[in-house]
Amino acid sequence: MQVAEVTRGGGSSVADQISEMQVWLREQGIQPISLESTRILQARAGYRAVFKTCDEAERFLRRFNETPSPC
């Protein structure tokens, strides 16, 4: 298992951001083990997703995170 954590800002609600991530994951054929919000701090929300493979986690990070992948 591989854990990927991302932080996102913007004007969207947490529900809208989770929905956007879920739609992208479905379109990519990736089914995470879990996807949840972890924190909200200074208008930025943190999310944690658990994947079966490092490749899936890395693809998710490339799409939704601003920092380099841990893989």
Beta strands, then each sheet from edge to edge (+ up, - down):
strand 1: 2-8
strand 2: 34-41
strand 3: 44-51
sheet 1: 1+ 3- 2+
end
